[in-house]
Every structure is written in structure tokens, then in C-alpha cells.
């Protein structure tokens, strides 16, 4: 498997070079640059198209356009939110620059999926990255056995250029959980829960690899990353996502209705026992990391209260650098709040809807397309992973980590028809006028 063109080469070497980028602390900077380069290349390809050259005509789906427009609305919300609180020009520019590296990727990567990038190239690259992780994991555990320091080994000098938390540019071998003192690995991500999110996405991508050897390596590597992250959300959501993907891609079959009927009947009989089991499991999950759960709940309550009373429409535009003691000084509106609370706090109701509408639309579109398309089925699994983790993680902040998932999502959303794209028509209109 080798890349055949410029766009494939850029995607291929960026994915398999993930650990190299991590060691240099370059991921938060390089990945957005790669995305913007591919967008510029896409613009060049579209402009060079002619009416006679339709061998590889670039088409852009309406869903991709919806993501692009929505991300533009979010940057407007960021600007207005900052202006409402009379921030200085430097703060405003930092907020917009932050958008170009985070939320913008949700529009840019589905857009560049319109280029000639083969899905199987992404499958293989992800499998190779998972294989690399199988080598790195024992090294990290060996570091723990040798009692090497749990603190950051070093922070890349690029942190001064890229901004955001220094954790994004830090190299760490392993973590020790605050409550249980359990070893947790983050590998090429800044925090262990982030690794769990990425691993589930990589599992569903690796599952599409046609080579049995690489498929097994990729899936085993992805599951190993889930386990070493010791993420409650990943371990609980993984079987649910598998079941939901199967149900949503087979609900038109008569057998599903029969199975659903039997399942509903059994649920009605054992509803009390199931309710008690879920309640007990929930208490155990929260009790496993009581400090984390308490901080998360307080942070969500405080963030929602400040959003509603201070900036309900456009949001605050930015997050506070440090929170009160009740939330262990975590920044209000970020960290443990999850994507939706973060959107409300920083971008207000406008930003919340700008992200929720294309997200819901993409989910519905992929459910329909997944009935007959394996790629759409993969896209459906990926967006379900995003949905479950959106309540515990900031999806925008992590876009540079799970970007292959966004690229696959774009390929799944890609228009299947060979009709002329909107950009192509716009170019011809300009030339004719």
C-alpha cells in the first residue's frame, strides 16, 4: 500500500508519523497546517477544472457545505462573544486563531475528503499506527516498573508558538490515577481519556482493512489502547456503539422487528432488575473516581449557571484561565464539562445550534446511507463515538488528534453522484461573466 498522489502522501505520512510528531510536540500545530494545505490544494484543483475535464470531477455534498457554513457561524459567535466582554485585540486574535486549529477542522477535513483519497489508504495507515502502539505500550509499562517519573518528561518549545495548555505539547510515559493510583497511559495524546476516544475511532476504521493480518493487528492495537487508557466512558460505550451500529444498519430487515419485539417483552418482565443493575453500576463507576465525578458535576453546574446569567446568546467567547476551589481550580466552561456545555459557555446558543444541527443531520444521513454502504457504516460508528464522548470530552480541542476520523466522516458524507459541484459552477459563472 503506497500513496499515489500529493493528498494521499500528506495523509499517509502524517498518520504513520504520529509518534514522531508527538515526540516533537508538533501535533497541535502540524495537523491544522496539513488540513489548511489540503484545502488550498482542493481550491487549486477545483479552479483548474474545465467543462471538458470530467475524469475526476470534484463534487462537494450538501452536508459538507452545511458543516462549512456552521463552522463559519461559530467563528462569528466567538468574535461577538469576545466583543461583548470588551476583550483586547490580542485576546480576540487568539480566540480566532484557536478556531482555525479546532472547530474549523470539522469543516475543513470533510471538505478535503472530496480529493482523491482512497479509504483503504486510511485503513492501512491507521492499522500501522495501532501496530506502533503495541510496541510503545510495553515500553510505557516498563517505565512504570522501573519507577521512572510520572511527571512530564519535557515540554516542547513549540508550546510557546502554538498556545493552549502546555499539556498538549508534553511528553509523558504514564499517569497515576488520583483516586485509585492505577496506571493509565495516554501514548500520543495529552490525557488518557483522549486516547480512549481516538482508539475507538481507530478500531472502527481498522475493522474495514481488507488484509486480514493488518486488520487483526489494527483492531487488537486499538482495543489495547482502550484498555491502557482505563477510560470508563470507552469501556461502557464500546459495546453500546457496536450494538447501535448493527441495529441502525439493519433496522429495515424483518428479523430486526421480531427481535426488537422479543427484547421489549423481556425488558418489561425484568425492568426492575435491569433498573437496579444500572443504578448499581452507575454508582460503582462514579465511585471508582469520586473526586473526578464530583469535580465534573460541579463544573457543569457552574458553567451552565454562568452561561445562562451572563451570555446566553453568543457566549463568553473564551474560557476562564482558572476556576474556583469547588471545581479544583479547573477552568469554567472547559475540561470536564464536555462539548455541549463548552459550546454554550463559549459560543452561546448560536454556537451550540451551529454545531448540533450539522451533527444531527450527518447522523441521520449516515443512518440512511449505511443501509447500503460499508463506508457510511464506518462513518456512522465514528459519529456515534463522537456523540457518546461529546458529554465528557471537548471534541473541538481534540480535533487534531482524531483527524483521521473526521476525514473518514467526510468520505462517508461525500456525494456519490458525479454531478458538477457548486464550486465548479461558481468558477464557470465568473469566467463567463
Wavefront OBJ file of the C-alpha trace (Angstrom):
o trace
v 0.000 0.000 0.000
v 1.525 3.274 -1.155
v 0.148 6.778 -1.698
v -0.496 7.625 -5.342
v -0.765 11.406 -5.262
v 0.041 14.513 -3.231
v -3.034 14.424 -0.998
v -2.609 10.730 -0.206
v 1.089 11.205 0.577
v 0.310 14.010 3.006
v -2.373 11.956 4.772
v -0.339 8.728 4.798
v 2.902 10.086 6.229
v 1.123 12.300 8.749
v -0.803 9.343 10.203
v 2.098 6.877 10.360
v 4.357 9.654 11.678
v 2.056 10.404 14.624
v 4.540 9.282 17.276
v 7.296 11.327 15.683
v 5.101 14.425 15.766
v 4.187 13.662 19.382
v 7.818 13.464 20.492
v 8.432 16.899 18.974
v 5.190 18.276 20.433
v 4.175 19.223 16.920
v 0.740 17.602 16.582
v -1.374 20.634 17.602
v 0.470 22.753 15.044
v 1.219 20.391 12.152
v -2.214 18.738 11.814
v -4.148 22.012 11.312
v -1.470 23.143 8.844
v -1.906 19.886 6.907
v -5.671 20.467 6.817
v -5.314 24.028 5.513
v -2.731 22.922 2.914
v -5.153 20.288 1.632
v -7.933 22.884 1.462
v -5.681 25.172 -0.584
v -4.807 22.235 -2.829
v -8.504 21.442 -3.221
v -9.156 25.033 -4.239
v -6.416 24.780 -6.840
v -7.838 21.529 -8.227
v -11.344 22.958 -8.452
v -10.139 26.111 -10.188
v -8.214 24.061 -12.753
v -11.244 22.000 -13.669
v -12.838 22.608 -17.019
v -16.138 21.559 -18.532
v -14.315 19.114 -20.792
v -12.290 17.519 -17.971
v -14.695 15.343 -16.008
v -12.454 12.299 -15.487
v -12.050 13.076 -11.792
v -14.587 15.763 -11.169
v -14.630 17.102 -7.628
v -18.061 17.186 -6.015
v -18.969 18.593 -2.618
v -22.002 17.222 -0.805
v -24.644 19.455 0.738
v -23.839 18.001 4.174
v -20.211 19.060 3.816
v -21.350 22.560 2.876
v -23.551 22.562 5.972
v -20.524 21.784 8.145
v -18.514 24.560 6.496
v -21.249 27.162 6.954
v -21.857 26.084 10.549
v -18.182 26.400 11.459
v -18.204 29.924 9.989
v -21.192 30.747 12.210
v -19.204 29.510 15.200
v -16.315 31.872 14.484
v -18.827 34.732 14.258
v -20.164 33.695 17.682
v -16.603 33.674 19.032
v -15.925 37.192 17.757
v -19.199 38.660 19.050
v -18.813 36.865 22.385
v -15.361 38.388 22.850
v -16.548 41.845 21.835
v -19.475 41.670 24.276
v -16.992 41.306 27.126
v -14.728 44.074 25.785
v -11.634 41.924 25.456
v -8.498 43.382 23.935
v -7.423 42.790 20.348
v -4.774 40.246 21.330
v -7.331 38.085 23.141
v -9.704 38.322 20.166
v -6.994 37.290 17.704
v -6.016 34.345 19.921
v -9.631 33.170 20.013
v -9.950 33.321 16.222
v -6.572 31.616 15.772
v -7.734 28.906 18.166
v -10.805 28.395 15.976
v -8.627 27.815 12.884
v -6.997 24.861 14.676
v -10.031 23.378 16.389
v -13.628 23.883 15.240
v -12.517 24.750 11.712
v -11.210 21.198 11.249
v -14.786 19.901 11.491
v -15.481 21.749 8.270
v -12.083 21.523 6.568
v -11.458 17.771 6.844
v -14.849 16.678 5.436
v -14.181 19.204 2.669
v -10.742 17.826 1.731
v -12.284 14.352 1.669
v -13.538 15.440 -1.764
v -9.976 14.982 -3.019
v -8.794 11.689 -4.497
v -8.023 9.979 -1.175
v -8.709 6.243 -1.077
v -10.389 4.985 2.098
v -8.214 1.848 2.082
v -5.117 4.041 2.401
v -6.507 5.468 5.648
v -7.418 1.962 6.848
v -3.847 0.734 6.381
v -2.225 3.844 7.862
v -4.381 3.558 10.985
v -3.500 -0.147 11.301
v 0.198 0.738 11.129
v -0.257 3.363 13.848
v -2.056 0.794 16.029
v 0.831 -1.641 15.442
v 3.278 1.049 16.571
v 1.184 1.488 19.719
v 1.524 -2.219 20.517
v 5.282 -1.625 20.658
v 5.071 1.585 22.694
v 2.641 0.235 25.334
v 5.128 -2.277 26.879
v 7.783 0.457 26.955
v 5.462 2.715 28.974
v 4.651 -0.068 31.446
v 8.351 -0.849 31.756
v 8.890 2.800 32.677
v 6.332 2.359 35.462
v 8.012 -0.833 36.741
v 11.363 0.957 36.758
v 9.698 3.782 38.722
v 10.605 6.403 36.172
v 8.975 9.786 36.897
v 5.243 10.132 36.237
v 5.603 13.840 35.628
v 6.164 15.367 32.223
v 9.487 14.339 30.688
v 9.683 17.578 28.763
v 7.520 20.245 27.148
v 8.230 21.030 23.521
v 9.439 24.581 22.747
v 6.595 24.667 20.210
v 4.247 25.310 23.154
v 5.329 28.960 23.017
v 4.232 29.135 19.394
v 1.071 27.054 19.487
v -0.501 28.309 22.694
v -3.228 26.495 24.648
v -2.339 24.191 27.543
v 1.311 23.051 27.836
v -0.096 19.526 28.265
v -0.776 19.432 24.518
v 2.968 19.702 23.867
v 4.196 17.493 26.719
v 5.700 14.011 26.534
v 4.576 11.704 29.354
v 5.238 7.967 29.730
v 2.349 7.177 32.084
v -0.061 8.645 34.622
v -1.195 7.504 38.061
v -4.902 7.956 38.729
v -5.650 10.360 41.584
v -8.260 8.173 43.295
v -7.142 4.602 42.626
v -3.413 5.143 41.962
v -3.916 2.967 38.869
v -1.534 3.229 35.918
v -3.040 4.943 32.872
v -1.392 5.573 29.515
v -2.014 8.439 27.132
v 0.548 7.435 24.455
v 0.428 10.129 21.738
v -2.442 12.087 23.345
v -2.200 14.605 26.200
v -4.602 12.795 28.553
v -5.748 9.173 28.948
v -9.478 9.797 28.203
v -8.446 11.364 24.888
v -6.636 8.163 23.949
v -9.825 6.186 24.589
v -11.778 8.368 22.159
v -9.124 8.055 19.455
v -8.794 4.303 19.995
v -12.490 3.608 19.442
v -12.423 5.625 16.221
v -9.332 3.738 15.066
v -10.986 0.412 15.897
v -13.882 1.081 13.527
v -11.508 2.337 10.824
v -9.147 -0.653 11.186
v -12.115 -3.020 11.000
v -12.532 -2.067 7.318
v -8.986 -3.138 6.337
v -9.191 -5.909 3.720
v -5.869 -7.550 4.616
v -6.668 -9.990 7.459
v -3.247 -9.688 9.071
v -3.303 -5.906 9.209
v -6.974 -5.854 10.215
v -6.280 -8.065 13.236
v -3.230 -6.050 14.236
v -5.142 -2.790 13.883
v -8.162 -3.950 15.868
v -6.045 -5.538 18.620
v -3.892 -2.415 18.831
v -6.942 -0.160 19.066
v -8.535 -2.289 21.795
v -5.224 -2.376 23.676
v -5.160 1.424 23.636
v -8.702 1.488 25.035
v -7.704 -0.820 27.892
v -4.495 1.005 28.847
v -6.368 4.317 28.930
v -8.596 2.843 31.687
v -11.444 5.032 30.455
v -14.862 4.382 31.981
v -16.618 6.097 29.086
v -14.856 3.968 26.462
v -15.362 0.647 28.211
v -19.079 1.325 28.736
v -19.820 2.902 25.359
v -17.910 0.453 23.132
v -20.443 -2.428 23.275
v -23.312 0.064 23.028
v -21.843 1.583 19.850
v -21.363 -1.870 18.328
v -24.985 -2.751 19.085
v -26.365 0.580 17.874
v -24.387 0.391 14.629
v -25.763 -3.077 13.968
v -29.336 -2.074 14.784
v -29.275 1.170 12.795
v -27.817 -0.531 9.715
v -30.251 -3.446 9.791
v -33.499 -1.935 11.043
v -35.156 -2.377 7.626
v -34.875 -6.163 7.889
v -37.990 -8.000 9.159
v -35.939 -10.044 11.619
v -34.990 -6.873 13.491
v -38.633 -6.082 14.230
v -39.131 -9.606 15.552
v -36.002 -9.391 17.725
v -36.999 -5.926 18.957
v -40.424 -7.215 19.935
v -38.932 -10.077 21.945
v -36.417 -7.700 23.515
v -39.160 -5.268 24.542
v -41.151 -8.117 26.089
v -38.144 -9.310 28.103
v -37.348 -5.752 29.191
v -40.859 -5.311 30.522
v -40.534 -8.502 32.581
v -37.099 -7.763 34.030
v -37.371 -3.955 34.108
v -36.950 -3.719 37.894
v -33.840 -5.894 37.952
v -32.338 -4.032 34.994
v -33.028 -0.647 36.607
v -31.383 -1.753 39.856
v -28.381 -3.135 37.960
v -27.903 0.112 36.019
v -28.202 2.181 39.206
v -25.663 -0.028 40.966
v -23.297 0.103 38.000
v -23.595 3.897 37.803
v -22.737 4.248 41.490
v -19.720 1.970 41.068
v -18.495 3.910 38.041
v -18.798 7.244 39.822
v -17.336 5.785 42.998
v -14.282 4.485 41.133
v -13.150 8.092 40.692
v -15.234 10.022 43.194
v -13.054 13.128 43.035
v -13.255 13.293 39.242
v -17.029 12.765 39.194
v -17.668 15.399 41.862
v -15.491 17.970 40.111
v -17.177 17.272 36.770
v -20.702 17.698 38.162
v -19.838 20.949 39.957
v -18.054 22.266 36.883
v -21.074 21.596 34.662
v -23.464 23.286 37.103
v -21.245 26.347 37.476
v -20.646 26.659 33.720
v -24.345 26.420 32.859
v -25.223 28.958 35.540
v -22.682 31.479 34.263
v -23.741 30.878 30.646
v -27.433 31.451 31.335
v -26.957 34.526 33.520
v -24.101 36.226 31.671
v -24.053 35.329 27.946
v -26.927 33.086 26.775
v -26.937 34.049 23.068
v -23.316 34.495 21.954
v -21.430 33.023 24.904
v -18.317 34.348 26.598
v -16.046 33.809 23.593
v -13.311 32.261 25.729
v -12.835 30.178 28.877
v -11.569 31.482 32.190
v -7.922 30.549 32.854
v -8.667 29.153 36.321
v -11.809 28.201 38.206
v -12.812 28.314 41.895
v -11.695 25.807 44.522
v -15.004 23.910 44.414
v -14.033 22.596 40.957
v -10.381 22.074 41.921
v -9.416 25.235 40.010
v -10.368 23.727 36.642
v -11.278 26.365 34.020
v -15.016 27.100 33.957
v -16.649 26.083 30.686
v -13.964 23.613 29.688
v -12.115 20.491 30.863
v -14.711 18.126 32.323
v -17.762 19.977 31.031
v -17.986 18.142 27.740
v -18.590 19.528 24.270
v -22.154 20.770 24.642
v -21.665 22.701 27.873
v -18.435 24.130 26.491
v -20.286 25.297 23.376
v -22.976 27.001 25.442
v -20.440 28.717 27.681
v -18.023 29.919 24.998
v -20.248 30.263 21.896
v -23.707 30.586 23.414
v -26.920 29.214 21.997
v -25.841 30.304 18.497
v -22.649 28.232 18.589
v -24.461 25.323 20.215
v -27.012 25.148 17.401
v -24.321 25.713 14.755
v -22.630 22.508 15.882
v -25.714 20.482 16.825
v -27.585 20.934 13.516
v -24.904 19.516 11.144
v -24.052 16.850 13.719
v -27.655 15.626 13.863
v -28.064 15.947 10.100
v -24.903 13.892 9.490
v -26.146 11.215 11.876
v -29.469 10.913 10.030
v -27.752 10.941 6.622
v -25.303 8.202 7.632
v -28.066 6.022 9.074
v -29.792 6.140 5.681
v -26.615 5.598 3.642
v -25.326 2.840 5.944
v -28.102 0.536 4.741
v -26.143 0.031 1.510
v -22.640 1.426 2.035
v -19.811 -0.040 4.150
v -18.031 3.332 4.238
v -21.190 5.025 5.512
v -21.447 2.315 8.172
v -17.936 3.179 9.323
v -18.878 6.854 9.330
v -21.944 6.027 11.418
v -19.817 4.219 14.020
v -17.418 7.171 14.146
v -20.146 9.765 14.667
v -21.673 7.575 17.394
v -18.278 7.580 19.139
v -18.259 11.375 18.874
v -21.780 11.510 20.291
v -21.007 9.428 23.381
v -17.743 11.221 24.117
v -19.248 14.659 23.493
v -20.650 14.523 27.038
v -17.243 14.005 28.639
v -14.670 15.489 26.224
v -14.183 18.723 24.291
v -14.378 17.477 20.716
v -13.143 20.749 19.226
v -9.962 20.826 21.324
v -9.089 17.262 20.292
v -9.749 17.593 16.556
v -6.025 17.456 15.774
v -5.855 14.041 17.490
v -8.765 12.213 15.852
v -8.478 13.955 12.474
v -8.388 10.651 10.513
v -11.874 10.057 11.921
v -13.066 13.418 10.576
v -11.507 12.603 7.215
v -13.315 9.252 7.133
v -16.504 11.031 8.144
v -16.046 13.340 5.167
v -15.512 10.392 2.819
v -18.700 8.812 4.168
v -20.560 12.080 3.582
v -19.060 12.523 0.124
v -21.620 12.882 -2.632
v -21.888 9.652 -4.608
v -23.192 11.290 -7.753
v -20.874 12.750 -10.360
v -22.806 15.975 -10.768
v -20.946 19.250 -11.068
v -20.003 20.729 -7.717
v -21.184 24.117 -6.531
v -17.650 25.493 -6.623
v -17.226 24.327 -10.201
v -20.397 26.105 -11.298
v -19.359 29.256 -9.448
v -15.998 29.265 -11.230
v -17.622 28.901 -14.650
v -20.059 31.696 -13.857
v -17.164 34.003 -13.032
v -15.315 33.086 -16.230
v -18.370 33.571 -18.429
v -19.143 36.943 -16.906
l 1 2 3 4 5 6 7 8 9 10 11 12 13 14 15 16 17 18 19 20 21 22 23 24 25 26 27 28 29 30 31 32 33 34 35 36 37 38 39 40 41 42 43 44 45 46 47 48 49 50 51 52 53 54 55 56 57 58 59 60 61 62 63 64 65 66 67 68 69 70 71 72 73 74 75 76 77 78 79 80 81 82 83 84 85 86 87 88 89 90 91 92 93 94 95 96 97 98 99 100 101 102 103 104 105 106 107 108 109 110 111 112 113 114 115 116 117 118 119 120 121 122 123 124 125 126 127 128 129 130 131 132 133 134 135 136 137 138 139 140 141 142 143 144 145 146 147 148 149 150 151 152 153 154 155 156 157 158 159 160 161 162 163 164 165 166 167 168 169 170 171 172 173 174 175 176 177 178 179 180 181 182 183 184 185 186 187 188 189 190 191 192 193 194 195 196 197 198 199 200 201 202 203 204 205 206 207 208 209 210 211 212 213 214 215 216 217 218 219 220 221 222 223 224 225 226 227 228 229 230 231 232 233 234 235 236 237 238 239 240 241 242 243 244 245 246 247 248 249 250 251 252 253 254 255 256 257 258 259 260 261 262 263 264 265 266 267 268 269 270 271 272 273 274 275 276 277 278 279 280 281 282 283 284 285 286 287 288 289 290 291 292 293 294 295 296 297 298 299 300 301 302 303 304 305 306 307 308 309 310 311 312 313 314 315 316 317 318 319 320 321 322 323 324 325 326 327 328 329 330 331 332 333 334 335 336 337 338 339 340 341 342 343 344 345 346 347 348 349 350 351 352 353 354 355 356 357 358 359 360 361 362 363 364 365 366 367 368 369 370 371 372 373 374 375 376 377 378 379 380 381 382 383 384 385 386 387 388 389 390 391 392 393 394 395 396 397 398 399 400 401 402 403 404 405 406 407 408 409 410 411 412 413 414 415 416 417 418 419 420 421 422 423 424 425 426 427 428 429 430 431 432 433
